[in-house]
Amino acid sequence: LLSFDKGVLQDVTSQVNAMINNGAVVASGKYGYGLDFENGDSDYLDLNSTIFVNSQDFTVMADLNFESDTGTHETIIGAYHGTTDKGMNFRYRGDDDKLETTISEGPAMTLNFAGTTVLNTILGSWIHGSVTWNNTVDEGLIFENGQRRGSGSSSVDFQSGAAPVIIGRHMTAAAHYLDGVVDNLRIYDRKLAPSEILSIQSVESVVISAEEADNANPTVSLNLPANVSSVADSVTLNWTLNDSDGDTVNSTLYLSENLTAVILSSSGAIVNTTMSLPSGTVVSYLDSNILNGTQKFWKVIAFDSNGAQATSDVRNFIVSTVLGCKANVANQQTPSFRINQSGNYSVY
């Protein structure tokens, strides 16, 4: 959702109204830049968006560097509704210094499960933390550096309570601030398999190595259709892939009427993939599966052959509502016309 890799907070989706509060700063991350909650007593990032929905599977992962042991719980990311006591919280647990996740369905209906790494022994070092939730079987898993390290299950059903997502502090427990750096934060609307988590963690390591070797990120430019444009009947999506190092580039097109699915890079929104294309390639995709009056959202993620990647902005287009009529009089067809949203018409 958010990028810090140009040294400032950037909302790369233009869909959430993220706000840094009380002094969190963009700082060196594990890869490029991350967000440093340096005070441990007041800093947080409010996404002002209810990403999680009730009874859903999800995965949250991030590279984490804890700077001190504050002696209390330190929230990494949470979506918790204080009035209904519903939501989730991924945190540094203060009393035993381990990664922990809490899932709350309501008062006295909470599941806690934790990892194994004692975090106050690795202060100042990076750890890759992940949590998955399978709502069908009510089971959560915690992974550390790509390896499963903890689990929990019960009859608790994940309920988000329509709570906004907060990074760096608990929604209601004001003392539970994070003191550390968060980088490469990812949120998925599905439970990733252990092999996927290990692969992502490994790919991030490759990306980091590539960056250290001065490998440039690829670029992806969306060409057509223009953002917030009207189309009719069918539409050809068009984008350009470039890599200043001359690496070959792969791309994945996400396209859906569901904005959240595109923002979260859901597998169900993938409609096209390309492999090993030379820099400068213009890629086109014809979307003929459209209905009048619908709105679609799309973006492209590009990967070069060394693992570096780039994500485009999110665009949308609206299918023009087209009116048409024909009349037959005494078995003789009369001229017909079509009118689009702009008031233009054609006679045939």
Helices and strands as residue ranges (DSSP letters): E 2-3, E 10-11, E 19-21, E 25-28, E 33-37, E 44-46, E 58-66, E 74-81, E 86-93, E 98-106, E 109-114, G 119-121, E 126-134, E 139-144, E 147-153, E 166-167, E 180-188, H 194-212, E 219-224, E 229-231, E 235-242, E 249-256, H 259-263, G 267-269, E 270-277, E 282-287, E 295-304, E 309-311, E 315-319, E 323-325, E 328-329, E 332-333, E 337-339, E 345-347
